[in-house]
Every structure is written in structure tokens, then in C-alpha cells.
Amino acid sequence: MLETEVAESVKCKFCGRNLKQEKLIIIIGDIETKINRELERCNCIQVKEFWKLHDYKKRKEIELQEKREKDRRINMLYEKS
Ligand SMILES: [Zn+2]
């Protein structure tokens, strides 16, 4: 069974606006598991800058990982031959 719950106590750490934090509730038998979904992104300027940087860093990180993986494969190829 799946349910979503909205907790209202999350505030933007930059401007203090209340943000929606949805929780996904998975109920299997008697066991209830709550998973926090991604917090709603506030639209204040500070947050926009924060996420811009965050997304940029994440993208760079992924690029770096992909590059490492590629290098690893190339190395493996060389080692085999
Ligand atoms: Zn904000």
C-alpha cells in the first residue's frame, strides 16, 4: 500500500517560508516505512543560487565519475591486450 503524507514543519533555511516535504509511506503487512521525498524547492533568490551551484556540482561529479569509468574500461582493455 502506498500513501503520501505532507509534513508542514519544514522551512526554507534561507527565507523561512514553509515548504512542502512529502513523505512516501509504504505499508507492507504491519510494517510502515516512511521515505522522505525531495523537498519542495523554494523560489527565493538565495535558494535559486544554492540549487544552481548544487546542480552544477552534481553534474560535474557525474561527469567525473563517467570519465573515471571510461578510463577504467580503457585501462582494462589495455591490460588485456
Ligand atoms: Zn526561500
PDB file of the backbone (N, CA, C, O) and the ligand in Angstrom, with CONECT records:
HET     ZN  A 101       1
ATOM      1  N   MET A   1       0.834  -1.195   0.000  1.00  0.00           N
ATOM      2  CA  MET A   1       0.000   0.000   0.000  1.00  0.00           C
ATOM      3  C   MET A   1       0.872   1.249   0.000  1.00  0.00           C
ATOM      4  O   MET A   1       1.878   1.316   0.707  1.00  0.00           O
ATOM      5  N   LEU A   2       0.489   2.209  -0.776  1.00  0.00           N
ATOM      6  CA  LEU A   2       1.262   3.444  -0.856  1.00  0.00           C
ATOM      7  C   LEU A   2       0.415   4.645  -0.451  1.00  0.00           C
ATOM      8  O   LEU A   2      -0.739   4.789  -0.854  1.00  0.00           O
ATOM      9  N   GLU A   3       1.022   5.487   0.350  1.00  0.00           N
ATOM     10  CA  GLU A   3       0.335   6.709   0.753  1.00  0.00           C
ATOM     11  C   GLU A   3       1.332   7.845   0.756  1.00  0.00           C
ATOM     12  O   GLU A   3       2.534   7.615   0.891  1.00  0.00           O
ATOM     13  N   THR A   4       0.861   9.043   0.613  1.00  0.00           N
ATOM     14  CA  THR A   4       1.777  10.172   0.793  1.00  0.00           C
ATOM     15  C   THR A   4       1.257  11.056   1.921  1.00  0.00           C
ATOM     16  O   THR A   4       0.053  11.209   2.129  1.00  0.00           O
ATOM     17  N   GLU A   5       2.193  11.614   2.619  1.00  0.00           N
ATOM     18  CA  GLU A   5       1.866  12.434   3.773  1.00  0.00           C
ATOM     19  C   GLU A   5       2.652  13.727   3.612  1.00  0.00           C
ATOM     20  O   GLU A   5       3.802  13.708   3.172  1.00  0.00           O
ATOM     21  N   VAL A   6       2.043  14.834   3.962  1.00  0.00           N
ATOM     22  CA  VAL A   6       2.767  16.095   3.854  1.00  0.00           C
ATOM     23  C   VAL A   6       3.071  16.633   5.247  1.00  0.00           C
ATOM     24  O   VAL A   6       2.168  16.938   6.026  1.00  0.00           O
ATOM     25  N   ALA A   7       4.341  16.740   5.535  1.00  0.00           N
ATOM     26  CA  ALA A   7       4.763  17.329   6.801  1.00  0.00           C
ATOM     27  C   ALA A   7       4.914  18.821   6.571  1.00  0.00           C
ATOM     28  O   ALA A   7       5.470  19.237   5.555  1.00  0.00           O
ATOM     29  N   GLU A   8       4.434  19.618   7.486  1.00  0.00           N
ATOM     30  CA  GLU A   8       4.425  21.066   7.245  1.00  0.00           C
ATOM     31  C   GLU A   8       5.508  21.825   7.993  1.00  0.00           C
ATOM     32  O   GLU A   8       5.594  23.049   7.890  1.00  0.00           O
ATOM     33  N   SER A   9       6.322  21.120   8.731  1.00  0.00           N
ATOM     34  CA  SER A   9       7.264  21.806   9.607  1.00  0.00           C
ATOM     35  C   SER A   9       8.598  22.158   8.954  1.00  0.00           C
ATOM     36  O   SER A   9       9.525  22.609   9.627  1.00  0.00           O
ATOM     37  N   VAL A  10       8.692  21.953   7.659  1.00  0.00           N
ATOM     38  CA  VAL A  10       9.970  22.243   7.009  1.00  0.00           C
ATOM     39  C   VAL A  10       9.964  23.676   6.482  1.00  0.00           C
ATOM     40  O   VAL A  10       9.074  24.092   5.740  1.00  0.00           O
ATOM     41  N   LYS A  11      10.981  24.403   6.892  1.00  0.00           N
ATOM     42  CA  LYS A  11      11.072  25.792   6.438  1.00  0.00           C
ATOM     43  C   LYS A  11      12.296  25.982   5.573  1.00  0.00           C
ATOM     44  O   LYS A  11      13.309  25.304   5.741  1.00  0.00           O
ATOM     45  N   CYS A  12      12.190  26.906   4.653  1.00  0.00           N
ATOM     46  CA  CYS A  12      13.336  27.258   3.826  1.00  0.00           C
ATOM     47  C   CYS A  12      14.411  27.812   4.751  1.00  0.00           C
ATOM     48  O   CYS A  12      14.146  28.696   5.567  1.00  0.00           O
ATOM     49  N   LYS A  13      15.622  27.289   4.621  1.00  0.00           N
ATOM     50  CA  LYS A  13      16.667  27.737   5.549  1.00  0.00           C
ATOM     51  C   LYS A  13      17.214  29.115   5.173  1.00  0.00           C
ATOM     52  O   LYS A  13      18.026  29.690   5.898  1.00  0.00           O
ATOM     53  N   PHE A  14      16.765  29.628   4.046  1.00  0.00           N
ATOM     54  CA  PHE A  14      17.240  30.946   3.634  1.00  0.00           C
ATOM     55  C   PHE A  14      16.238  32.053   3.931  1.00  0.00           C
ATOM     56  O   PHE A  14      16.604  33.114   4.436  1.00  0.00           O
ATOM     57  N   CYS A  15      14.956  31.797   3.610  1.00  0.00           N
ATOM     58  CA  CYS A  15      13.978  32.866   3.814  1.00  0.00           C
ATOM     59  C   CYS A  15      12.894  32.515   4.826  1.00  0.00           C
ATOM     60  O   CYS A  15      12.101  33.378   5.202  1.00  0.00           O
ATOM     61  N   GLY A  16      12.849  31.258   5.272  1.00  0.00           N
ATOM     62  CA  GLY A  16      11.897  30.878   6.309  1.00  0.00           C
ATOM     63  C   GLY A  16      10.505  30.520   5.835  1.00  0.00           C
ATOM     64  O   GLY A  16       9.620  30.261   6.650  1.00  0.00           O
ATOM     65  N   ARG A  17      10.299  30.500   4.535  1.00  0.00           N
ATOM     66  CA  ARG A  17       8.992  30.138   4.007  1.00  0.00           C
ATOM     67  C   ARG A  17       8.727  28.658   4.274  1.00  0.00           C
ATOM     68  O   ARG A  17       9.647  27.841   4.247  1.00  0.00           O
ATOM     69  N   ASN A  18       7.477  28.324   4.530  1.00  0.00           N
ATOM     70  CA  ASN A  18       7.116  26.919   4.738  1.00  0.00           C
ATOM     71  C   ASN A  18       7.149  26.161   3.419  1.00  0.00           C
ATOM     72  O   ASN A  18       6.629  26.616   2.400  1.00  0.00           O
ATOM     73  N   LEU A  19       7.764  25.016   3.471  1.00  0.00           N
ATOM     74  CA  LEU A  19       7.895  24.206   2.267  1.00  0.00           C
ATOM     75  C   LEU A  19       7.223  22.866   2.458  1.00  0.00           C
ATOM     76  O   LEU A  19       7.107  22.352   3.571  1.00  0.00           O
ATOM     77  N   LYS A  20       6.791  22.325   1.359  1.00  0.00           N
ATOM     78  CA  LYS A  20       6.152  21.021   1.409  1.00  0.00           C
ATOM     79  C   LYS A  20       7.207  19.917   1.395  1.00  0.00           C
ATOM     80  O   LYS A  20       8.061  19.864   0.510  1.00  0.00           O
ATOM     81  N   GLN A  21       7.131  19.060   2.369  1.00  0.00           N
ATOM     82  CA  GLN A  21       8.013  17.905   2.401  1.00  0.00           C
ATOM     83  C   GLN A  21       7.118  16.680   2.356  1.00  0.00           C
ATOM     84  O   GLN A  21       6.528  16.292   3.364  1.00  0.00           O
ATOM     85  N   GLU A  22       7.024  16.089   1.215  1.00  0.00           N
ATOM     86  CA  GLU A  22       6.163  14.915   1.098  1.00  0.00           C
ATOM     87  C   GLU A  22       6.895  13.677   1.578  1.00  0.00           C
ATOM     88  O   GLU A  22       8.099  13.515   1.382  1.00  0.00           O
ATOM     89  N   LYS A  23       6.141  12.834   2.198  1.00  0.00           N
ATOM     90  CA  LYS A  23       6.697  11.562   2.646  1.00  0.00           C
ATOM     91  C   LYS A  23       5.938  10.440   1.972  1.00  0.00           C
ATOM     92  O   LYS A  23       4.709  10.449   1.890  1.00  0.00           O
ATOM     93  N   LEU A  24       6.679   9.505   1.507  1.00  0.00           N
ATOM     94  CA  LEU A  24       6.067   8.348   0.886  1.00  0.00           C
ATOM     95  C   LEU A  24       5.977   7.273   1.967  1.00  0.00           C
ATOM     96  O   LEU A  24       6.971   6.911   2.595  1.00  0.00           O
ATOM     97  N   ILE A  25       4.779   6.784   2.160  1.00  0.00           N
ATOM     98  CA  ILE A  25       4.601   5.768   3.193  1.00  0.00           C
ATOM     99  C   ILE A  25       4.288   4.434   2.528  1.00  0.00           C
ATOM    100  O   ILE A  25       3.305   4.285   1.802  1.00  0.00           O
ATOM    101  N   ILE A  26       5.131   3.504   2.793  1.00  0.00           N
ATOM    102  CA  ILE A  26       4.930   2.174   2.230  1.00  0.00           C
ATOM    103  C   ILE A  26       4.528   1.248   3.362  1.00  0.00           C
ATOM    104  O   ILE A  26       5.251   1.091   4.346  1.00  0.00           O
ATOM    105  N   ILE A  27       3.394   0.654   3.210  1.00  0.00           N
ATOM    106  CA  ILE A  27       2.919  -0.247   4.263  1.00  0.00           C
ATOM    107  C   ILE A  27       2.861  -1.678   3.735  1.00  0.00           C
ATOM    108  O   ILE A  27       2.100  -2.003   2.824  1.00  0.00           O
ATOM    109  N   ILE A  28       3.672  -2.493   4.327  1.00  0.00           N
ATOM    110  CA  ILE A  28       3.670  -3.906   3.966  1.00  0.00           C
ATOM    111  C   ILE A  28       3.334  -4.695   5.227  1.00  0.00           C
ATOM    112  O   ILE A  28       4.127  -4.741   6.167  1.00  0.00           O
ATOM    113  N   GLY A  29       2.177  -5.302   5.243  1.00  0.00           N
ATOM    114  CA  GLY A  29       1.727  -6.003   6.441  1.00  0.00           C
ATOM    115  C   GLY A  29       1.563  -4.996   7.569  1.00  0.00           C
ATOM    116  O   GLY A  29       0.783  -4.050   7.455  1.00  0.00           O
ATOM    117  N   ASP A  30       2.297  -5.199   8.657  1.00  0.00           N
ATOM    118  CA  ASP A  30       2.222  -4.277   9.783  1.00  0.00           C
ATOM    119  C   ASP A  30       3.374  -3.282   9.794  1.00  0.00           C
ATOM    120  O   ASP A  30       3.461  -2.412  10.661  1.00  0.00           O
ATOM    121  N   ILE A  31       4.247  -3.428   8.820  1.00  0.00           N
ATOM    122  CA  ILE A  31       5.446  -2.589   8.821  1.00  0.00           C
ATOM    123  C   ILE A  31       5.243  -1.349   7.947  1.00  0.00           C
ATOM    124  O   ILE A  31       4.884  -1.423   6.771  1.00  0.00           O
ATOM    125  N   GLU A  32       5.492  -0.219   8.587  1.00  0.00           N
ATOM    126  CA  GLU A  32       5.309   1.046   7.901  1.00  0.00           C
ATOM    127  C   GLU A  32       6.672   1.689   7.672  1.00  0.00           C
ATOM    128  O   GLU A  32       7.421   1.916   8.622  1.00  0.00           O
ATOM    129  N   THR A  33       6.987   1.976   6.439  1.00  0.00           N
ATOM    130  CA  THR A  33       8.254   2.611   6.135  1.00  0.00           C
ATOM    131  C   THR A  33       7.996   3.985   5.537  1.00  0.00           C
ATOM    132  O   THR A  33       7.229   4.131   4.586  1.00  0.00           O
ATOM    133  N   LYS A  34       8.651   4.991   6.113  1.00  0.00           N
ATOM    134  CA  LYS A  34       8.472   6.351   5.593  1.00  0.00           C
ATOM    135  C   LYS A  34       9.734   6.793   4.855  1.00  0.00           C
ATOM    136  O   LYS A  34      10.851   6.686   5.362  1.00  0.00           O
ATOM    137  N   ILE A  35       9.522   7.276   3.681  1.00  0.00           N
ATOM    138  CA  ILE A  35      10.658   7.755   2.891  1.00  0.00           C
ATOM    139  C   ILE A  35      10.427   9.225   2.558  1.00  0.00           C
ATOM    140  O   ILE A  35       9.391   9.604   2.012  1.00  0.00           O
ATOM    141  N   ASN A  36      11.412  10.035   2.899  1.00  0.00           N
ATOM    142  CA  ASN A  36      11.304  11.449   2.558  1.00  0.00           C
ATOM    143  C   ASN A  36      11.502  11.643   1.065  1.00  0.00           C
ATOM    144  O   ASN A  36      12.478  11.169   0.482  1.00  0.00           O
ATOM    145  N   ARG A  37      10.579  12.332   0.471  1.00  0.00           N
ATOM    146  CA  ARG A  37      10.757  12.647  -0.937  1.00  0.00           C
ATOM    147  C   ARG A  37      11.518  13.960  -1.018  1.00  0.00           C
ATOM    148  O   ARG A  37      11.729  14.632  -0.008  1.00  0.00           O
ATOM    149  N   GLU A  38      11.921  14.309  -2.203  1.00  0.00           N
ATOM    150  CA  GLU A  38      12.705  15.531  -2.341  1.00  0.00           C
ATOM    151  C   GLU A  38      11.883  16.728  -1.873  1.00  0.00           C
ATOM    152  O   GLU A  38      10.712  16.885  -2.218  1.00  0.00           O
ATOM    153  N   LEU A  39      12.531  17.550  -1.088  1.00  0.00           N
ATOM    154  CA  LEU A  39      11.882  18.724  -0.527  1.00  0.00           C
ATOM    155  C   LEU A  39      11.522  19.701  -1.642  1.00  0.00           C
ATOM    156  O   LEU A  39      12.278  19.900  -2.592  1.00  0.00           O
ATOM    157  N   GLU A  40      10.358  20.295  -1.495  1.00  0.00           N
ATOM    158  CA  GLU A  40       9.949  21.308  -2.454  1.00  0.00           C
ATOM    159  C   GLU A  40      11.002  22.415  -2.491  1.00  0.00           C
ATOM    160  O   GLU A  40      11.498  22.852  -1.453  1.00  0.00           O
ATOM    161  N   ARG A  41      11.326  22.846  -3.672  1.00  0.00           N
ATOM    162  CA  ARG A  41      12.323  23.904  -3.780  1.00  0.00           C
ATOM    163  C   ARG A  41      11.655  25.262  -3.651  1.00  0.00           C
ATOM    164  O   ARG A  41      10.711  25.586  -4.371  1.00  0.00           O
ATOM    165  N   CYS A  42      12.162  26.032  -2.727  1.00  0.00           N
ATOM    166  CA  CYS A  42      11.658  27.378  -2.532  1.00  0.00           C
ATOM    167  C   CYS A  42      12.039  28.207  -3.757  1.00  0.00           C
ATOM    168  O   CYS A  42      12.957  27.845  -4.493  1.00  0.00           O
ATOM    169  N   ASN A  43      11.346  29.300  -3.971  1.00  0.00           N
ATOM    170  CA  ASN A  43      11.694  30.094  -5.146  1.00  0.00           C
ATOM    171  C   ASN A  43      12.356  31.423  -4.818  1.00  0.00           C
ATOM    172  O   ASN A  43      12.362  32.341  -5.637  1.00  0.00           O
ATOM    173  N   CYS A  44      12.913  31.520  -3.616  1.00  0.00           N
ATOM    174  CA  CYS A  44      13.625  32.755  -3.293  1.00  0.00           C
ATOM    175  C   CYS A  44      14.999  32.752  -3.969  1.00  0.00           C
ATOM    176  O   CYS A  44      15.527  31.701  -4.333  1.00  0.00           O
ATOM    177  N   ILE A  45      15.550  33.924  -4.125  1.00  0.00           N
ATOM    178  CA  ILE A  45      16.788  34.084  -4.888  1.00  0.00           C
ATOM    179  C   ILE A  45      17.959  33.315  -4.274  1.00  0.00           C
ATOM    180  O   ILE A  45      18.782  32.753  -4.997  1.00  0.00           O
ATOM    181  N   GLN A  46      18.033  33.291  -2.936  1.00  0.00           N
ATOM    182  CA  GLN A  46      19.130  32.589  -2.269  1.00  0.00           C
ATOM    183  C   GLN A  46      19.115  31.098  -2.616  1.00  0.00           C
ATOM    184  O   GLN A  46      20.151  30.476  -2.854  1.00  0.00           O
ATOM    185  N   VAL A  47      17.896  30.554  -2.636  1.00  0.00           N
ATOM    186  CA  VAL A  47      17.740  29.136  -2.923  1.00  0.00           C
ATOM    187  C   VAL A  47      18.072  28.834  -4.382  1.00  0.00           C
ATOM    188  O   VAL A  47      18.690  27.817  -4.697  1.00  0.00           O
ATOM    189  N   LYS A  48      17.654  29.730  -5.254  1.00  0.00           N
ATOM    190  CA  LYS A  48      17.964  29.537  -6.675  1.00  0.00           C
ATOM    191  C   LYS A  48      19.468  29.445  -6.886  1.00  0.00           C
ATOM    192  O   LYS A  48      19.955  28.599  -7.635  1.00  0.00           O
ATOM    193  N   GLU A  49      20.191  30.327  -6.215  1.00  0.00           N
ATOM    194  CA  GLU A  49      21.647  30.309  -6.307  1.00  0.00           C
ATOM    195  C   GLU A  49      22.206  29.003  -5.728  1.00  0.00           C
ATOM    196  O   GLU A  49      23.110  28.383  -6.287  1.00  0.00           O
ATOM    197  N   PHE A  50      21.635  28.617  -4.597  1.00  0.00           N
ATOM    198  CA  PHE A  50      22.078  27.407  -3.915  1.00  0.00           C
ATOM    199  C   PHE A  50      21.902  26.185  -4.820  1.00  0.00           C
ATOM    200  O   PHE A  50      22.815  25.372  -4.966  1.00  0.00           O
ATOM    201  N   TRP A  51      20.721  26.067  -5.421  1.00  0.00           N
ATOM    202  CA  TRP A  51      20.448  24.904  -6.262  1.00  0.00           C
ATOM    203  C   TRP A  51      21.232  24.941  -7.560  1.00  0.00           C
ATOM    204  O   TRP A  51      21.617  23.904  -8.100  1.00  0.00           O
ATOM    205  N   LYS A  52      21.461  26.139  -8.050  1.00  0.00           N
ATOM    206  CA  LYS A  52      22.243  26.288  -9.270  1.00  0.00           C
ATOM    207  C   LYS A  52      23.633  25.688  -9.035  1.00  0.00           C
ATOM    208  O   LYS A  52      24.161  24.938  -9.855  1.00  0.00           O
ATOM    209  N   LEU A  53      24.193  26.045  -7.898  1.00  0.00           N
ATOM    210  CA  LEU A  53      25.511  25.558  -7.524  1.00  0.00           C
ATOM    211  C   LEU A  53      25.469  24.052  -7.261  1.00  0.00           C
ATOM    212  O   LEU A  53      26.350  23.298  -7.674  1.00  0.00           O
ATOM    213  N   HIS A  54      24.422  23.651  -6.565  1.00  0.00           N
ATOM    214  CA  HIS A  54      24.236  22.250  -6.218  1.00  0.00           C
ATOM    215  C   HIS A  54      24.131  21.392  -7.482  1.00  0.00           C
ATOM    216  O   HIS A  54      24.803  20.369  -7.608  1.00  0.00           O
ATOM    217  N   ASP A  55      23.283  21.822  -8.408  1.00  0.00           N
ATOM    218  CA  ASP A  55      23.097  21.079  -9.654  1.00  0.00           C
ATOM    219  C   ASP A  55      24.379  21.053 -10.475  1.00  0.00           C
ATOM    220  O   ASP A  55      24.721  20.050 -11.103  1.00  0.00           O
ATOM    221  N   TYR A  56      25.072  22.178 -10.453  1.00  0.00           N
ATOM    222  CA  TYR A  56      26.319  22.287 -11.189  1.00  0.00           C
ATOM    223  C   TYR A  56      27.347  21.299 -10.624  1.00  0.00           C
ATOM    224  O   TYR A  56      28.012  20.574 -11.364  1.00  0.00           O
ATOM    225  N   LYS A  57      27.453  21.295  -9.304  1.00  0.00           N
ATOM    226  CA  LYS A  57      28.395  20.381  -8.636  1.00  0.00           C
ATOM    227  C   LYS A  57      28.046  18.929  -8.931  1.00  0.00           C
ATOM    228  O   LYS A  57      28.922  18.106  -9.198  1.00  0.00           O
ATOM    229  N   LYS A  58      26.767  18.633  -8.879  1.00  0.00           N
ATOM    230  CA  LYS A  58      26.302  17.278  -9.115  1.00  0.00           C
ATOM    231  C   LYS A  58      26.621  16.836 -10.540  1.00  0.00           C
ATOM    232  O   LYS A  58      27.064  15.712 -10.776  1.00  0.00           O
ATOM    233  N   ARG A  59      26.386  17.740 -11.475  1.00  0.00           N
ATOM    234  CA  ARG A  59      26.647  17.440 -12.875  1.00  0.00           C
ATOM    235  C   ARG A  59      28.134  17.165 -13.079  1.00  0.00           C
ATOM    236  O   ARG A  59      28.523  16.226 -13.774  1.00  0.00           O
ATOM    237  N   LYS A  60      28.951  18.007 -12.456  1.00  0.00           N
ATOM    238  CA  LYS A  60      30.403  17.843 -12.563  1.00  0.00           C
ATOM    239  C   LYS A  60      30.825  16.493 -11.972  1.00  0.00           C
ATOM    240  O   LYS A  60      31.673  15.790 -12.523  1.00  0.00           O
ATOM    241  N   GLU A  61      30.216  16.161 -10.851  1.00  0.00           N
ATOM    242  CA  GLU A  61      30.514  14.911 -10.168  1.00  0.00           C
ATOM    243  C   GLU A  61      30.195  13.714 -11.067  1.00  0.00           C
ATOM    244  O   GLU A  61      30.979  12.771 -11.168  1.00  0.00           O
ATOM    245  N   ILE A  62      29.035  13.770 -11.712  1.00  0.00           N
ATOM    246  CA  ILE A  62      28.616  12.699 -12.606  1.00  0.00           C
ATOM    247  C   ILE A  62      29.565  12.611 -13.798  1.00  0.00           C
ATOM    248  O   ILE A  62      29.966  11.522 -14.209  1.00  0.00           O
ATOM    249  N   GLU A  63      29.913  13.761 -14.339  1.00  0.00           N
ATOM    250  CA  GLU A  63      30.848  13.796 -15.463  1.00  0.00           C
ATOM    251  C   GLU A  63      32.178  13.150 -15.082  1.00  0.00           C
ATOM    252  O   GLU A  63      32.768  12.388 -15.848  1.00  0.00           O
ATOM    253  N   LEU A  64      32.626  13.483 -13.874  1.00  0.00           N
ATOM    254  CA  LEU A  64      33.890  12.960 -13.378  1.00  0.00           C
ATOM    255  C   LEU A  64      33.819  11.442 -13.204  1.00  0.00           C
ATOM    256  O   LEU A  64      34.751  10.713 -13.546  1.00  0.00           O
ATOM    257  N   GLN A  65      32.701  10.997 -12.671  1.00  0.00           N
ATOM    258  CA  GLN A  65      32.501   9.565 -12.473  1.00  0.00           C
ATOM    259  C   GLN A  65      32.487   8.821 -13.804  1.00  0.00           C
ATOM    260  O   GLN A  65      33.074   7.749 -13.948  1.00  0.00           O
ATOM    261  N   GLU A  66      31.801   9.420 -14.765  1.00  0.00           N
ATOM    262  CA  GLU A  66      31.728   8.801 -16.086  1.00  0.00           C
ATOM    263  C   GLU A  66      33.098   8.736 -16.730  1.00  0.00           C
ATOM    264  O   GLU A  66      33.458   7.761 -17.389  1.00  0.00           O
ATOM    265  N   LYS A  67      33.845   9.795 -16.521  1.00  0.00           N
ATOM    266  CA  LYS A  67      35.189   9.845 -17.081  1.00  0.00           C
ATOM    267  C   LYS A  67      36.072   8.769 -16.448  1.00  0.00           C
ATOM    268  O   LYS A  67      36.820   8.072 -17.132  1.00  0.00           O
ATOM    269  N   ARG A  68      35.962   8.654 -15.116  1.00  0.00           N
ATOM    270  CA  ARG A  68      36.724   7.640 -14.385  1.00  0.00           C
ATOM    271  C   ARG A  68      36.386   6.239 -14.872  1.00  0.00           C
ATOM    272  O   ARG A  68      37.259   5.396 -15.075  1.00  0.00           O
ATOM    273  N   GLU A  69      35.094   6.024 -15.052  1.00  0.00           N
ATOM    274  CA  GLU A  69      34.610   4.727 -15.518  1.00  0.00           C
ATOM    275  C   GLU A  69      35.165   4.413 -16.907  1.00  0.00           C
ATOM    276  O   GLU A  69      35.576   3.290 -17.199  1.00  0.00           O
ATOM    277  N   LYS A  70      35.161   5.431 -17.738  1.00  0.00           N
ATOM    278  CA  LYS A  70      35.665   5.283 -19.104  1.00  0.00           C
ATOM    279  C   LYS A  70      37.167   4.955 -19.068  1.00  0.00           C
ATOM    280  O   LYS A  70      37.637   4.046 -19.753  1.00  0.00           O
ATOM    281  N   ASP A  71      37.898   5.713 -18.259  1.00  0.00           N
ATOM    282  CA  ASP A  71      39.340   5.481 -18.117  1.00  0.00           C
ATOM    283  C   ASP A  71      39.617   4.069 -17.619  1.00  0.00           C
ATOM    284  O   ASP A  71      40.548   3.401 -18.070  1.00  0.00           O
ATOM    285  N   ARG A  72      38.793   3.638 -16.686  1.00  0.00           N
ATOM    286  CA  ARG A  72      38.943   2.313 -16.108  1.00  0.00           C
ATOM    287  C   ARG A  72      38.765   1.242 -17.181  1.00  0.00           C
ATOM    288  O   ARG A  72      39.524   0.275 -17.254  1.00  0.00           O
ATOM    289  N   ARG A  73      37.736   1.443 -18.014  1.00  0.00           N
ATOM    290  CA  ARG A  73      37.477   0.487 -19.087  1.00  0.00           C
ATOM    291  C   ARG A  73      38.607   0.463 -20.094  1.00  0.00           C
ATOM    292  O   ARG A  73      39.000  -0.592 -20.592  1.00  0.00           O
ATOM    293  N   ILE A  74      39.115   1.636 -20.381  1.00  0.00           N
ATOM    294  CA  ILE A  74      40.220   1.728 -21.329  1.00  0.00           C
ATOM    295  C   ILE A  74      41.447   1.011 -20.762  1.00  0.00           C
ATOM    296  O   ILE A  74      42.126   0.266 -21.470  1.00  0.00           O
ATOM    297  N   ASN A  75      41.716   1.244 -19.490  1.00  0.00           N
ATOM    298  CA  ASN A  75      42.833   0.579 -18.829  1.00  0.00           C
ATOM    299  C   ASN A  75      42.688  -0.936 -18.857  1.00  0.00           C
ATOM    300  O   ASN A  75      43.645  -1.673 -19.094  1.00  0.00           O
ATOM    301  N   MET A  76      41.462  -1.373 -18.607  1.00  0.00           N
ATOM    302  CA  MET A  76      41.203  -2.818 -18.623  1.00  0.00           C
ATOM    303  C   MET A  76      41.460  -3.398 -19.998  1.00  0.00           C
ATOM    304  O   MET A  76      42.000  -4.495 -20.142  1.00  0.00           O
ATOM    305  N   LEU A  77      41.066  -2.643 -20.995  1.00  0.00           N
ATOM    306  CA  LEU A  77      41.249  -3.061 -22.381  1.00  0.00           C
ATOM    307  C   LEU A  77      42.737  -3.193 -22.688  1.00  0.00           C
ATOM    308  O   LEU A  77      43.169  -4.135 -23.353  1.00  0.00           O
ATOM    309  N   TYR A  78      43.504  -2.237 -22.194  1.00  0.00           N
ATOM    310  CA  TYR A  78      44.935  -2.247 -22.446  1.00  0.00           C
ATOM    311  C   TYR A  78      45.609  -3.400 -21.716  1.00  0.00           C
ATOM    312  O   TYR A  78      46.521  -4.049 -22.229  1.00  0.00           O
ATOM    313  N   GLU A  79      45.118  -3.633 -20.481  1.00  0.00           N
ATOM    314  CA  GLU A  79      45.706  -4.712 -19.697  1.00  0.00           C
ATOM    315  C   GLU A  79      45.485  -6.071 -20.331  1.00  0.00           C
ATOM    316  O   GLU A  79      46.325  -6.966 -20.238  1.00  0.00           O
ATOM    317  N   LYS A  80      44.330  -6.207 -20.983  1.00  0.00           N
ATOM    318  CA  LYS A  80      44.012  -7.474 -21.614  1.00  0.00           C
ATOM    319  C   LYS A  80      44.891  -7.763 -22.829  1.00  0.00           C
ATOM    320  O   LYS A  80      45.285  -8.902 -23.078  1.00  0.00           O
ATOM    321  N   SER A  81      45.188  -6.690 -23.583  1.00  0.00           N
ATOM    322  CA  SER A  81      45.924  -6.915 -24.816  1.00  0.00           C
ATOM    323  C   SER A  81      47.427  -7.011 -24.593  1.00  0.00           C
ATOM    324  O   SER A  81      48.182  -7.201 -25.546  1.00  0.00           O
TER     325      SER A  81
HETATM  326 ZN    ZN A 101      13.360  30.541   0.454  1.00  0.00          ZN2+
END
